[in-house]
Amino acid sequence: MTSTTPLTRPARLTPGARVAVVAPSGPVPDDRLQAGLDLLRGWDLEPVAAPHVPDVHREFDYLAGTDADRAADLQRAWCDPSVDAVLCARGGYGAQRMADLLDWDAMRAAGPKVFVGYSDITALHEAFAVRLGLATLHGPMVAAADFLKNARAQDHLRATLFEPETVRTITAPGGGRPLVGGTARGVTLGGCLCLLAADLGTPHARPSARGGLLCLEDVGEETYRLDRYLTQLLRSGWLDGVAGILLGSWAECEAYGEVRALLADRLGGLGVPVAEEFGFGHCDGALTVPFGVPGELDADAGTLTLDLPALA
């Protein structure tokens, strides 16, 4: 599998679909979980929280229970034929710790279904692409505060899940702006910058972003750390041949002018279109971006137009 290969698109959801909510990373506040489940019920879905979603690890309270339990929840939900989609409750940290505990052969045999998450879930987006050849959705999470309070994020995810043909063109809020102008074609991939850098050398990392439309965002990082992650991707050759880049949010990082200067310094020399302020990731009203789907980036217009709907 290379970044130029379109991935298998799972089927869209229909009213009454059963969806499992899992916590592969951090612990989930119960009030936010219940609010998220209620929201999904309002979409005429049947949400079911996995058994260990409420757990907190005894020693490491940044984890939603043990690695084995978090992996078991995800695998059980994925292999349950009555479940049409698996939605992550939140990010945080921990997905990398449990990714090697999953039975990827069993999950592949279970067939494709919808998978949604972002932030720490980037590690699983990469794993699902490499091990299952499956297109996934980089989108808001069920128990995330920024999702529960924002109608734009809710509406865009709902349209992607139920009527994906209506959101084949994803437009940056406010029209976006080009860091480097131009157009590019490729297959979408990416996620949280620090997770992509951390994934290098693991069994679930793709060889490179060559030929792809790479989506990047991050949260709460000082500029020198962002510099480190980008430089690592550059020095490893992972960015060699990338077709184009979409930049999402940089919430709680340094002043955006400083971050923008770094992005221009590290990415401007690649000679490919780079669109900024695209409105995905850790931000209010975050848009849902499918990974593994071919399309065209117009950095000047601030649009990503998919060749196919995100879901079949």
N, C-alpha and C positions, 0 to 999 in steps of 0.2 A: 504494500500500500504506500503510495506517494501522495504528496499534497496536491497533485494534479488529478487524482482519481476521485470522481464523485462517489459518495457513500450511499448505502441503502437508506432510503427514507421510510420511516415507519408510517403507519396509517394515521390519519387525522382522528381526532376524538369526535364522538357523537353524543347527544344527550343521553344520560344514564350510564355513561362509561365509568368503570371502576378504576380509581387511581390510588396508588399507594404513596404515602408520604414517609420518607426515610430521613435519617440524620447521620450521614457518613462522616461528619466532622465534629462541630461543636455542639454543646448542649442547647436545648431549645426551651425557652420560657413557656410555661403551660398556657398562659393567657394569650400569647401570640400564636401558639399552635392552634388553640381552639378558634381564635379569630380567623386564621387561615383556612381551617377546615370549614367553617361557616361560609366563608367567601366561595369556596369551591362548591359547596352545596347550592349556593345561589346561582351557580353556573349550570345547575342540573347535572352535576357530577356526583359520584358516590365515593367520597374520600375515606381511606382507611389508614390510620397511623400505624406504622410498624411497631412491634412490641417494645423495642428498646429506645424509641424516640425520647421518652422522658428521662432516660438514664443520665447519670453523671459519673464519670470515672472516679473511683475511690481515692486514687493518688493524684491524678492529673485532671483537675476540674475544668480544663479547657476542652476535654473530650466528652462526647455523648456516650459514655459507657466504654466497654472494652473494645479493642480492635475486632476481636472475634465476633462479638455481638453485633457491632455495626455492619460488619461484612455479611453476617448471616441474615440480617434484616434486608439488606439490598439484594442479596442473591435469592432469598425466598420470595421477595416481591417480584423480582424479574422472572423467575421461573414459574410463577403462579399463572396458569392460563386464563384465569378470570380477571387479571389485572391488565389494563390497557396502557397505562402510563405510570412512570415512577417519577415523582417530584421530590426534590430535596427541600428540607425544611429550612436549612440555613447553611452558611459556610463556616468560617472560623479556621480551624486547623484539624487535620486528622485523616483526610481522604488518602493521602499517600501511605499512611501506616497500615491501612486495611486493604489496599488494592491488590496486593500479592496473595491475600487470603481468599479471594474470590475464585470460584471454579469457572473459568472462562469458557471451557468446553460446554459445560451445562448451560451457561447463559447464552452461548451461541445457538445451541440446540433449541432453546426456548423461543427463538425467533425475535424479530425486531419489535420494539415498542417505543413509545415516546419517553425521553429522558430530559429533565429540565434542571438547571442549576447554574451557578456562576461562582466566582471567587475561588475558594479552596477546591470547589468541584471541578476546576480546570484540570486537575490531575485525572479525574474520571472521564472528562470529555476526551482527553488524549487516549486513555486506555480503551474507551468504547470505540474510538476510531481505529486504533491499531489492532486490537484483539477481536472486535466484532464487526468492523467495517461498517459502522452504523452512524448515520447522521444524528446529531443531537441538537438541543436548543440551549443556547447561552442566554438564560433569561431569569427573571425574578424568582425568588424562593418563597415558599408558602408562609413561613413564619417570620419573614424579614420585615422590620418596621417600615422601611422605605417602600415596600410593596403594598402593605396593608393600608397605607394612608394615601396612595397615589393612584388616581383614576387612570392616568395615561398609561402607567405601567400595567395595570390590570387589563385595560382594554386591548393593549397591543399583544399581551400574552394570550388573552382569550381569543382574539382574532387568529393568531398563529395556530392555536390548538384546534379551533373549530372551522375556520374559513381561511386557510393559509393563502389561497389565491388572492385575497383582498389586501395582503401585505407583502406582495412580491417585491415591491419597491420600498425600501427602507430609507427614509429621509432624515438626515441629521436635524435635530431641533434647531430652529432658527436658520436652517440652510447650511450650517456648518461652514467651514472654510478650509482651503487647502494649505497644508504645510509645504507640500510639493504638488503642483498641479498635474493634470493629465488623467487619462483613463487606463484601466487595466482589467484584464479578465483572469479568472482563476476560481479555485474552490476555497470556500471559507474555512478558517480554522483559527485557533488562538485561545484567548482568555486572559487570566491574570498574569501579568509579566513575571512576577517573582516565582510563581508556580511553574511556568514554562521553563525558566532558567533552572529551577530545582529539579525538574524532571529529566534534564539531559543525562544520558548514560543509564537510564533505568530501562527495564524491559518494555515499558509502555510508552516510551517516547518515540515519535516518528523520526526518521533520519534527518529531515530538514523541512523547512517551510517552502522549499523550491516550488515555484509555479502556483503558490497559493495566495489568497487574499487574507492577510494576517490581521486579526483583531487583537489589540493590546489595550489594557487598562490596569490600574492598580489603586491601592488605598493605603493611606497612612505611612507612606515611605518618604524618607528624606532623599533629597536629590542625588546625593552620592550613592545611595543604595540603588536607585533607579539606574544610575550610570553603570554600576557594577553588573546589574542584570542584563542590560542592553549590551554592554561590552562582552559579557560572557557569551551571549548568543552570537555576537559578531565574531569573536575569536574562535568559537567552536565551528564556525562555518554554517551554523543552523539557518542563518538568514540569507545565505548565498542563493541567488536566483529567485527570491521572493518576488511575486508579481506586483503586489500593491499592499498598502498598510492602512488600516482604519484605526484611529485612536479614540478610545472612549473617555471615561472619566478618570480623574486623578485626585479624588476626594481626600481631604486631610493630608495631602502632600504639601510641599512648599508652595509659595505663590506661583500661580500658573505661568507667569512670565518666565520664571526661572526654569520650571519644568519644560516649558515650550522650547526654550533655548537649548536645553539638553537633548530633547527629542530631535530637534533640527540638526544638532551636532552629530548625534549618533546614527540617525536614520537618513538624513538628507543626502549623504554620500552614496546611498544605494542606487540612486538613479531611477527610482520608481515613484509612482504617485503615492502621496501620503495625505489622507484626509483626517482632520482633527475635529474635536468636539462633536463626536458622533452620537453621544447620548446613550451609551450602553455601559453596564458595569455598576460601580458603587455610586449611584446618583439617583436623585428623585426622578421619577418618570422613566426609569431605565427601559430601553427598547429591547425586544427579544430578537436575537440574531442567530439564525441556524448555522451550525457548523457541518461541513461536508457537502454543501450544495454549491453548484457552479453559478457564477454570476459576473456582473460587471460593476466595477467601482468607477464612479466619476467624481474625482476629488474636487473639481471646480464647482460642480453642482451640489456636492454633499449628498450623493445618493449611492445606494447599493441596490442594484436591480438583479434579482435572482432569475435564472433561466427557468426554474421550476418552483412550484410552491414548496415551502419548507417540509410539509408533510404530504404523503400521497393521498 
